[in-house]
Amino acid sequence: MTVSTGESVMHPGRAPYLFCCASSDRLPAKLEIEGLDDGTPLLQQRYRDLAAVMSEVSLDEFTGPEAQARLSDLGWLAPRALRHEQIIEEIARHSPVFPARFGTIFSSLDSLAALLARHHDTIRAFLDRTTNAEEWGVKGYLDRNQARERLVEEELAGPAARLSSSPGTRFMQERKLRAQAEAKVGDWLRQTSARLKEELAHRALDAVERRLLAAGSTGTPGEMVLNWAFLVPKPEVEAFRSAGEQLGHELSDRGLVFEIAGPFPPFSFTPGLDEKQA
């Protein structure tokens, strides 16, 4: 991780660590929350109508030759990353937020103030856009065997099946149908995914596709085939959730299971500021 240049630092060996930006008029003057480390207060750097929510951290922890090793140490990284998200979620109770990535640090308050000045309009526009909106995640997990068997059942029940009365011939026909169904699962999934995303997006301001996680890495059985984030206006949340649950119910017998989670701060929709210190 790199640190921006600046003329001064908060304390020797310490640096401002940024959690998020928020609307200054919505935050209390003093935040009764601890920062990234126990006993470290949460502070604010204000510029016009913005407030950068931050705390002090040791510069040595995030820079230098040992920093990359720490980032690979789950025991060190996990509690800090969780704390980072918890603080952003707490600030989001007061104000819309512009989340910063984990590990966004500056060498001085001056350099942080300079970021607020350079990107005031971008941050302000994002806060205004998300003032009355929440991020909701939708994940889909597919049991391919169940999906394939359902397609085979539909083929067998269809008028075009015309299966032979001979047991041997019938067995070969059914085997061929199963082989064809295996190839059709992918087509069915693509078409179904496009329809689902379109139906849910009608109730959202924006939608993005997120990285699919390998089976077993999420703690949920099954193959992850969908991973979406939606920016949903708060008045539409109940309708959005209801639509997602209904679609999930309709598709469960085909082996596609939905997981709807939220609300979250708008992590997936935050624009990049193209900053060296971020």
C-alpha positions as CSV (number, residue, x, y, z in Angstrom):
1,M,0.0,0.0,0.0
2,T,1.2,3.5,-0.8
3,V,0.8,6.7,1.1
4,S,0.1,10.1,-0.4
5,T,2.5,12.9,0.1
6,G,1.7,15.7,2.5
7,E,3.3,18.4,4.6
8,S,2.4,17.1,8.0
9,V,1.2,13.9,9.9
10,M,-1.1,13.6,12.8
11,H,1.5,12.2,15.2
12,P,5.0,10.9,14.6
13,G,4.7,7.4,13.1
14,R,0.9,7.7,12.8
15,A,-1.3,8.4,9.7
16,P,-5.0,9.1,8.9
17,Y,-6.8,6.0,7.9
18,L,-10.0,6.7,5.9
19,F,-13.2,4.7,6.3
20,C,-15.6,6.7,4.3
21,C,-16.9,10.2,3.4
22,A,-20.3,11.4,4.5
23,S,-22.5,14.5,4.7
24,S,-21.1,16.7,7.4
25,D,-24.5,18.1,8.4
26,R,-25.8,14.6,9.2
27,L,-23.0,13.5,11.5
28,P,-22.7,14.4,15.2
29,A,-19.8,16.6,16.1
30,K,-18.2,13.8,18.0
31,L,-18.5,10.1,17.0
32,E,-18.7,7.8,20.0
33,I,-17.1,4.9,18.2
34,E,-13.6,3.5,18.3
35,G,-11.5,3.4,15.2
36,L,-9.6,0.6,13.6
37,D,-7.6,-0.2,16.7
38,D,-9.1,-0.5,20.2
39,G,-8.9,2.7,22.1
40,T,-8.4,4.8,19.0
41,P,-11.1,7.4,18.6
42,L,-13.0,8.0,15.4
43,L,-12.3,11.4,13.9
44,Q,-13.6,13.7,11.2
45,Q,-11.9,15.9,8.6
46,R,-14.5,18.3,7.3
47,Y,-14.4,20.1,4.0
48,R,-17.4,22.2,3.0
49,D,-20.4,19.9,3.2
50,L,-18.3,16.7,3.4
51,A,-16.8,14.8,6.3
52,A,-14.0,12.3,6.0
53,V,-14.4,9.7,8.8
54,M,-11.1,8.4,9.9
55,S,-8.8,7.2,12.7
56,E,-5.1,7.2,13.4
57,V,-3.1,4.0,12.5
58,S,0.5,3.1,12.7
59,L,2.2,3.9,9.4
60,D,4.5,0.9,9.9
61,E,1.6,-1.5,9.9
62,F,0.4,-0.6,6.4
63,T,3.7,0.3,4.6
64,G,7.1,-1.1,4.2
65,P,8.5,-4.6,3.4
66,E,6.4,-6.4,6.0
67,A,3.0,-4.9,4.9
68,Q,2.4,-7.5,2.2
69,A,3.1,-10.3,4.6
70,R,0.5,-8.9,7.0
71,L,-2.1,-8.7,4.2
72,S,-1.6,-12.4,3.6
73,D,-2.1,-13.2,7.2
74,L,-5.8,-13.9,7.7
75,G,-5.5,-13.6,11.5
76,W,-4.3,-10.0,11.1
77,L,-6.4,-9.0,8.1
78,A,-9.8,-10.5,8.9
79,P,-10.7,-8.6,12.2
80,R,-9.4,-5.3,10.7
81,A,-11.4,-5.7,7.5
82,L,-14.5,-6.6,9.5
83,R,-14.0,-3.6,11.7
84,H,-13.6,-1.4,8.6
85,E,-17.0,-2.5,7.3
86,Q,-18.6,-2.2,10.7
87,I,-17.6,1.4,11.0
88,I,-18.9,2.3,7.6
89,E,-22.2,0.6,8.4
90,E,-22.4,2.5,11.6
91,I,-21.8,5.8,9.8
92,A,-24.4,4.8,7.3
93,R,-27.0,5.0,10.1
94,H,-26.5,8.7,10.1
95,S,-25.7,9.7,6.5
96,P,-25.2,8.3,3.0
97,V,-21.6,7.2,2.7
98,F,-18.9,7.1,0.1
99,P,-17.0,4.0,1.3
100,A,-13.2,3.8,1.1
101,R,-11.4,0.6,0.4
102,F,-9.7,-1.2,3.3
103,G,-6.2,0.1,3.8
104,T,-6.8,3.7,2.4
105,I,-4.2,5.8,4.4
106,F,-2.7,9.2,4.0
107,S,0.6,10.7,5.3
108,S,-1.1,13.8,6.6
109,L,-4.4,15.6,7.3
110,D,-3.4,18.0,4.6
111,S,-3.3,15.3,1.9
112,L,-6.7,14.0,3.0
113,A,-8.1,17.5,2.8
114,A,-6.7,17.8,-0.7
115,L,-8.5,14.7,-1.8
116,L,-11.8,16.1,-0.5
117,A,-11.2,19.3,-2.4
118,R,-10.2,17.6,-5.6
119,H,-13.1,15.2,-5.7
120,H,-15.8,17.1,-3.8
121,D,-18.2,17.1,-6.7
122,T,-17.9,13.4,-7.4
123,I,-18.3,12.5,-3.8
124,R,-21.2,14.9,-3.3
125,A,-23.0,13.6,-6.4
126,F,-22.7,10.0,-5.1
127,L,-24.0,10.8,-1.6
128,D,-27.0,12.6,-3.2
129,R,-27.7,9.6,-5.4
130,T,-27.6,7.1,-2.6
131,T,-29.3,9.2,0.1
132,N,-32.4,7.0,0.0
133,A,-31.0,3.8,-1.4
134,E,-29.4,0.6,-0.1
135,E,-27.2,-2.1,-1.6
136,W,-28.8,-5.6,-1.7
137,G,-26.9,-8.7,-2.8
138,V,-28.5,-11.7,-4.7
139,K,-26.5,-14.9,-5.0
140,G,-27.7,-18.0,-6.9
141,Y,-26.5,-21.6,-6.3
142,L,-27.2,-24.3,-8.8
143,D,-27.6,-28.1,-8.3
144,R,-26.7,-29.1,-11.9
145,N,-27.9,-32.7,-11.4
146,Q,-31.3,-31.5,-10.4
147,A,-31.5,-29.0,-13.2
148,R,-30.5,-31.6,-15.7
149,E,-33.1,-34.1,-14.4
150,R,-35.8,-31.6,-14.6
151,L,-35.0,-30.9,-18.3
152,V,-35.0,-34.6,-19.0
153,E,-38.4,-35.0,-17.3
154,E,-39.8,-32.2,-19.5
155,E,-38.4,-33.8,-22.6
156,L,-39.9,-37.2,-21.7
157,A,-43.3,-35.7,-21.0
158,G,-43.3,-33.7,-24.3
159,P,-45.0,-34.8,-27.5
160,A,-41.7,-35.1,-29.3
161,A,-40.3,-37.8,-27.0
162,R,-41.8,-40.8,-28.9
163,L,-39.9,-43.3,-26.8
164,S,-39.7,-46.9,-28.0
165,S,-41.6,-49.7,-26.2
166,S,-38.5,-51.8,-26.4
167,P,-36.7,-51.6,-23.0
168,G,-33.2,-51.6,-24.6
169,T,-34.1,-48.9,-27.2
170,R,-35.9,-46.8,-24.6
171,F,-32.8,-46.9,-22.3
172,M,-30.6,-45.6,-25.2
173,Q,-33.2,-42.9,-26.0
174,E,-33.3,-41.7,-22.4
175,R,-29.5,-41.8,-22.2
176,K,-29.3,-39.6,-25.3
177,L,-31.9,-37.2,-23.7
178,R,-29.7,-36.9,-20.6
179,A,-26.6,-36.1,-22.7
180,Q,-28.6,-33.4,-24.5
181,A,-29.9,-32.0,-21.3
182,E,-26.4,-31.6,-19.9
183,A,-25.6,-29.3,-22.8
184,K,-28.9,-27.5,-22.4
185,V,-28.4,-26.6,-18.7
186,G,-25.9,-23.9,-19.7
187,D,-28.3,-22.4,-22.2
188,W,-31.2,-22.5,-19.7
189,L,-29.1,-20.9,-17.0
190,R,-28.0,-18.0,-19.3
191,Q,-31.6,-17.3,-20.4
192,T,-32.9,-17.6,-16.9
193,S,-30.2,-15.4,-15.4
194,A,-30.9,-12.6,-18.0
195,R,-34.6,-12.8,-17.2
196,L,-34.1,-12.7,-13.4
197,K,-31.7,-9.8,-13.6
198,E,-34.0,-7.8,-15.8
199,E,-37.0,-8.4,-13.5
200,L,-35.1,-7.4,-10.3
201,A,-33.4,-4.4,-12.0
202,H,-36.8,-2.9,-12.6
203,R,-36.9,-2.1,-8.9
204,A,-33.3,-0.9,-8.6
205,L,-31.4,2.2,-9.5
206,D,-28.4,0.2,-10.7
207,A,-27.1,-3.4,-10.8
208,V,-23.6,-4.9,-11.2
209,E,-22.3,-8.4,-11.5
210,R,-19.8,-9.5,-8.9
211,R,-17.1,-12.2,-9.0
212,L,-18.3,-15.7,-8.7
213,L,-16.8,-17.6,-5.7
214,A,-15.6,-21.1,-6.0
215,A,-17.7,-23.9,-4.4
216,G,-17.0,-24.2,-0.7
217,S,-15.4,-20.8,-0.3
218,T,-18.6,-19.2,0.8
219,G,-19.7,-21.8,3.3
220,T,-22.9,-22.4,1.3
221,P,-23.2,-25.8,-0.5
222,G,-23.6,-25.7,-4.3
223,E,-22.1,-24.0,-7.3
224,M,-22.4,-20.3,-7.3
225,V,-23.7,-19.2,-10.7
226,L,-25.1,-15.8,-9.9
227,N,-23.6,-13.0,-7.8
228,W,-25.3,-9.6,-8.2
229,A,-25.5,-6.3,-6.3
230,F,-28.5,-4.0,-6.7
231,L,-28.8,-0.4,-5.6
232,V,-32.4,-0.3,-4.4
233,P,-34.4,2.8,-3.3
234,K,-35.6,2.3,0.2
235,P,-39.3,2.5,-0.7
236,E,-38.8,-0.4,-3.2
237,V,-36.9,-2.7,-0.8
238,E,-39.9,-4.8,0.3
239,A,-41.1,-5.2,-3.3
240,F,-37.6,-6.1,-4.4
241,R,-37.2,-8.7,-1.7
242,S,-40.6,-10.1,-2.4
243,A,-39.9,-10.4,-6.1
244,G,-36.6,-12.1,-5.4
245,E,-38.1,-14.6,-3.0
246,Q,-40.9,-15.4,-5.4
247,L,-38.5,-16.0,-8.3
248,G,-36.4,-18.2,-6.0
249,H,-39.5,-20.2,-5.0
250,E,-40.4,-20.7,-8.7
251,L,-36.9,-22.0,-9.6
252,S,-36.1,-24.1,-6.5
253,D,-37.4,-27.3,-8.1
254,R,-35.0,-26.8,-11.0
255,G,-32.1,-26.7,-8.6
256,L,-31.5,-23.0,-8.5
257,V,-31.5,-21.5,-5.0
258,F,-31.5,-17.8,-4.2
259,E,-29.8,-16.0,-1.3
260,I,-30.8,-12.4,-0.8
261,A,-28.8,-10.3,1.7
262,G,-28.7,-6.7,2.9
263,P,-29.0,-3.9,3.4
264,F,-25.4,-2.8,2.9
265,P,-23.7,0.5,2.3
266,P,-23.2,0.9,-1.5
267,F,-19.8,-0.7,-1.6
268,S,-20.3,-2.1,-5.1
269,F,-21.4,1.2,-6.7
270,T,-18.7,3.6,-5.3
271,P,-16.8,5.2,-8.2
272,G,-13.1,5.1,-8.1
273,L,-11.2,8.4,-7.5
274,D,-8.0,7.3,-9.3
275,E,-5.9,8.3,-6.3
276,K,-2.4,7.0,-5.6
277,Q,-3.1,6.8,-1.9
278,A,-6.2,4.7,-2.3
